[in-house]
Amino acid sequence: MASDAENPEDFRTPPSNAEDRIDEAGKQGLLEHRVTRRLFLSQLGAAGVAATATPLLAVAAPVAAPAHDGEELAAGTIPITLNVNGQDHRLLLDPRTTLLDCLRENLNLPGTKKGCDHGQCGACTVHVNGRRVNSCLSFAMMHAGDRITTIEGLGEPAKLHPMQAAFVEFDAYQCGYCTSGQIMSAVALAKEPCGPADDDVRHAMYGNICRCGAYPNIVAAVQHVRSRPVS
């Protein structure tokens, strides 16, 4: 019995118009994906350049500088006037600047020393409105309108303050690094309630550390000044 031969070609169904559209949409999607990827890489490169350029500009900008009429504020700075040793200083400061760094770096008054920078050694002691203050623990921005005195404003080589002269006379220093803070603290102590004994002085000066161990001479110098009438 003869039968018609089945041709495999007869089972192939020509693609519909819907399938054509799907195939074309897929190709277009792949093309768009490649274009988007190129754009993404180019934008990523531009962002990398911007990220490396910004810190360079930030480093170049001054943190603090003397303020003048009409001068534009540097980024992140605030204008302030500080009265130091009887003289007004107009400054542009980063609000995070400590009084210690302002005195040393902005006003070029290195007599106030940076020791521990944590308020534990007393080397940075200055007077604010007549009271002793650890300048490393105080922001400069807090002292607009205050009277600030440093070791430079206490006396001069030709006319030493009595406490400075006593430290020289009693050899109350060795390396000298803590001496300015010791003197500033001792001058303020003379105006504070303090007993007459040496132990009272030691207790009142406990916040000032002398790593050379000149404490007996320091106490002798302070007691010498306290025993003299105030001029």
Secondary structure, 3 states (H helix, E strand, C coil): CCCCCCCHHHHCCCCCHHHHHHHHHHHHHHHHHHHHHHHHHHHHHHHHHHHHHHHHHHHHCCCCEECCCCCCCCCCCEEEEEEECCEEEEEEECCCCEHHHHHHHHCCCCCCCCCCCCCCCCCCEEEECCEEEEHHHCEHHHHCCCEEECHHHCCECCECCHHHHHHHHCCCCCCCCCHHHHHHHHHHHCCCCCCCCHHHHHHHCCCCCCCCCCHHHHHHHHHHHHCCCCC
